[in-house]
Amino acid sequence: MSADILRDHNAAGKDEGVWVVRPHRGTIFGYLGETWRYRRLFPLLIKYSLSNVYKSSVLGIGWLFIRPIMSALMATLFLKTVLGVSTGPVPYLLFILLSMSFWSMFQRSLTWGTKSIQRNGRLSRHFYFPKIIAHVTAIAPVFIEFGIILFSAVLAGIYFYVTGHFRPDFGLHILAAPLAIVMLLLFVIGLTCVTSPLNSAARDVWYVMRYLMGPLIFITPVYYPRTALPEPWKEYMLFNPLTPILELYRWALFHSEPMRWDALALSGAVILVMLLLGLLFFIKWEPKVLDRA
């Protein structure tokens, strides 16, 4: 069975009791196998997650367009015009929009993932299913935001192509873009498998994560290419696991920045370790924390 079901008779000896459903307590492979058996819940919980975020929020959806465009324009005005940051041969506005599509997916996935147990507490209390499903599907709204920013980047790319300021280099390397997105999502899932149970026990974890986003965006080459940094800082940046993934994403789409494949391999190893440790932590704390969600 996918869960242990026990019947607890009361002390009075009546033939009445309470059915208790306890989550699977086997190995990580057993838990993943149980998750696979409940796989039909994925589309239902994705729909539930999207409806919770965007229902009755016309202005909120509008801000999904306004926020990235305004940020990109401000970054272009300040970093490109005032500080003279160069991203040639890629126009800076196109560079920043593509970079922000990546960063937005990371930031918003971390936000929704950290709050997944809190947002799905009602479902968790009503019936049993592997809660990792609700955790993973909680990040579904980020794909809408990612698509909006990516669409803005495509429009900017068309403009620069028509005006002769940029000629895209299409080739097989573009297939590396989905790989970068998958690596990013696996990293976020592993990380939020830790932050989500902790946030369920102490809600200020989410606020800590929000404050960390401020300095993290500056030590991740979102607004500038890593190669624009002086030595040895351009090498230090590679210790940030997000940096090689972001560079792979831009390399796939622009094919202009040089790739450090050794750093990407190290980042991949960190992601796998983080994912494994995160799943183990989530499985261990699921029966303890989710009852309080």
C-alpha positions, 0 to 999 in steps of 0.5 A: 500500500502507498500509506499505512492505515491503522485503526485505533479502538477507543478505551471503552472497548466500542467497535468504533475508532479513528482511521489514521493515515500515515505517510510512507516511511520507506526509502527515497526510492519508495517515496518517489515510486509512491509519487509516481502512483499519484502522478494524475494529481500533477495537472489537477494541482497545477490548475489549483496553484494557478487559480489561487495565484491569478484569480481576481487579479487583473492588475496583478497580471498586468504588473507581470508585464510592467515590472520586468520591462521597467527593471530592464529599462532602468538597468539599461539607462544606468548600467549601459549609459552611465557605467558603460557596461558592454555586452557586445555584440548583443544589445544590452536591452536584449541581454538584460531581458533574457537574463531577467527571464532566467532570474525571474524563474529562479526568484519566483520559484524560490518564493512559491516553493518556500510557501508551498506547504503554507499555501497547500495546508488545506489540501494536506489536512483533507486527504493523503498524497505525497506532498512533494507533488503539491510542493513541485506544482506550487511553482507552476505560476512562474512559467507564466512570468517566465513566458511574459519576459521571454516574449518581451525579449523575443520582441526586442530581438525582432526589433534589433534584427530588423534594424540591423543591430543584432544577427542571431546565431541559430544552431544546435547550441540553442538546445542547451537553453532547456537544459539550463532551465531544467538545471535551474528548476532542479536546484530550486526544488532541492533548495525549497525542499528544505526552506518549505518545511522550515517556513511551515514551522517558522513563517519568517523563513520566507522573509529571510529568503526575500532579503537574501535575493537583494545581494544574491542578484549582484553576485550573479551576473544578471545585469552584466557579463561575468567576463566584464569583471576584473581578475580574480572576481570573474573566477570567484563568481563561478563558485555561485552555482547559478552563474554557470547555469545562467551563462549556459542559458545565454550561451545557448541563445546568444552564442557569444559568451565563452562557456566554462564547462568545468564550472558547469559540471561542478554546478551540476554536481552541486545541484544533484547533491542539493536535490538529494539532500533536499528530498531526504529532508522533505521526506523526513519532515513531511509527517511532522510539519505538514500536520501543522500546515 
